[in-house]
Amino acid sequence: MKSGFVVPWGDAADVGDLAAAAEEAGWDGLFVWEPVWGVDAWISLGLAAVRTSKIRLGTMLTPPSRRRPWELASQVATVDRLSDGRVTLSVGLGATNSGFDAFGEECDRKVRAELMDECLDITCGLWQGQPFEYDGIHYTVQPTDFPTLGNIVQQPRVPIWCVGALGRKKSMDRALRWDGIIPQVLDPDTDGGVRQPNLDEVATLRADVSTHPDTADDYDIIVEGQWTQHSPAAYRDAGASWWIESLWGAMSEHSPVTAAYDRLMQGPPA
């Protein structure tokens, strides 16, 4: 199982510093969240790319419903080239209480799902080069011969991890189309109505993935948490392939960046 860390808070320069520290301390990946308004995730990852040489970089996560597909494709491809093929794109519907309504973003769940599907179709299509055309419900793209740098290093595409709600067929079918799943359990009794899967749920998910006709042998299952509250080794044994260490409580501390740095330098969980 690989170990990653999601930065709770910081400017682009901080992300560059934290990525360098994470690589030095032996982490396998460093991730940033993508806000509606705030520090640009892809500029931050671009800086992290030139400060590192081995660690995987990505978002946790990008809501494609609020992104222009061609802009997202350009940003991810640019960082993929800068990092020599070390980018992962993580996607989901996103949390509407993070500013969607305040800035006029689409909040309807069904429409956001449609926008996400079309955005990913177009993004992957553009990565494959011209001529490319697309005719969807929300987007139409025509071939262009305008000169551009659209190539990506990783083939056949940049790995895509997708949120999947366990027990929800449409959500699971979507996640299993891609390269990894960030599993969530809809639970009205928890804060926000969503929780991380338990060990039994991860084990069942791994069994289902292993028999699914469209998933590769290296299909990822990504679990997020804190090693002081959960056992990463137990999740590894249950079938998770990535443990993403989160330190969201640091956002309320005097220096979230210092707290993140201190945790990173302790190294990934054993």
Protein Blocks (a to p, Z undefined) as FASTA:
>chain_A
ZZddddfbdcfklmmmmmmmmmmnopabdcddddfbdcdfklmmmmmmmmpckbccdddd
ddfklpcfklmmmmmmmmmmmnnopaccdddebjaknommmnopafbfklmmmmmmmmmm
mmmmmmnopadddddfkbccdddfbdcdfbdfbdcbdcddddddehiaklmmmmmmmmbd
cdddddfkbghhiacddfklmmmmmmmmmmpmkbcfklccdddddfklmcfklmmmnopa
bdcddffklmmmmblmlmmmmmmmnopaZZ
